[in-house]
Amino acid sequence: MALRATLAPLSVTEKMYHYSAIVDNTLDRVTTKCYASRMADTLSIRLEDRDRDVLERAAKLQGTGLSAFIRELAHGEARRIRREEIRAEGDRIVAYLKTHPEAAAEIEEYGTPDESLP
């Protein structure tokens, strides 16, 4: 507690970097916990024969079944979409902050998170 009192307050930009890291790490943990604790309802899809053959070959190369392979593809895509949504929300927040002089000055001085963040 005493240590925190001696630290300078975080700037808006530092808070944004910190928030981004927390969200990404939390998203990974929540996704893993939700996936491990509850399997969703069954989803049926129709594939063309040639698409199914391609996916079956790819699954076999990875040593998994077709369902597990497609589930992993869908899971990865869902994570990508969620992260895109989080980044879009961050962009909206930065745009809003730029309308306030003090925050805009910090953003101008320190910049915003770049695309290299996970």
N, C-alpha and C positions, 0 to 999 in steps of 0.2 A: 504494500500500500504506500509506504513512504517513497519507494522507488518511483512509482507512477507520478507522485506529486512533483518530483524533480524533473520529469521529462517535459519538454515543450509540447504544447498541443499539436495534434496532427493537422496539416493543411488539408484543404478540400481535396487536392489531388492525391495526397497520401491516403486519405480515407477511401478514395475511389479505388486505388490499387489494392488496399487492404480488403475492401468489400469484394472486389473481383476475385481475389484469391480465396476468400472464405466461401463465396458462392460456388466457385468451381469445385473446391474440395468437398463442400457439403453436398453438392449435386452428385458427385461420385459416390459418397457414402450412402446417401438416401436412395439412389438408384440401386445400388448393390443390396441394401437392406430390404427394400421393397421387393426386388426381384427374388431374393432368397426367401422372404417370408410369405409371399403370396404369389401363386401362379395365376395369371390372368385367364379369362375365359378363352375357350378354344376359338381360333380364327381359321376359317376355311378360305382358301384362295384357289383360283383356277389359273393354271399356267399352260402356255403352249408347250407342246412336246419338246421342241428344240430348246426352249428356255429351261424346262425341267431337267433335260439331259445335261445341259451346261452346269446347272446348279448341283446336280447329283455328282458329277465328276469333281467339281470343286470341293464338295463336302467330303467325298471319299479321299481326296488328296490330303485333307486336314484330319482325316480319321474320325469324322463325325457323321451322323445321319443327316438326311435332308432337312428334317424339321429343326434340329438343333442349329444347323448351319444358317437357315433362313431366320431363325429366332435371333441369332447373333447379329446378322445383317440388320434386321429391324431395330434391335436394341442400339446398335451403333448409330444408326440414322436418327433414332429418337433423341439420343444424347446430343448429336450434332445440331438438331433442330432446337432443342432446349437451350443450348449454349448460344445459338444465333439469337434466340429470343432475349436471353439475358444481356447480350451485347447490344441489341437494339434498345433495350430499356436503359442501359448505360448511356447510349448516345442521346436518348431523350432527356436523361437527367443532366448530361453535360450541356445540352442546348438550353435547358431551363436555367441552369446555373449561370450560363453566359449572359442571362438577362439581368443578373444582379452584379453591380459594379465590383464589390469585394471579391466575390467568387470568380468573376471574369478575370480579374487581375491575377489571381492565383493560377488559373488555368493558363493564362497567357505566359506567366513566368515558368510554371512547371510542366505544362503540356498535359496530355491525356494518355491513358494507357494505349499501347499500340497493339497491333494484331499478333505480335509474337507471344503474347501471354496465352497460357493454355486455355 
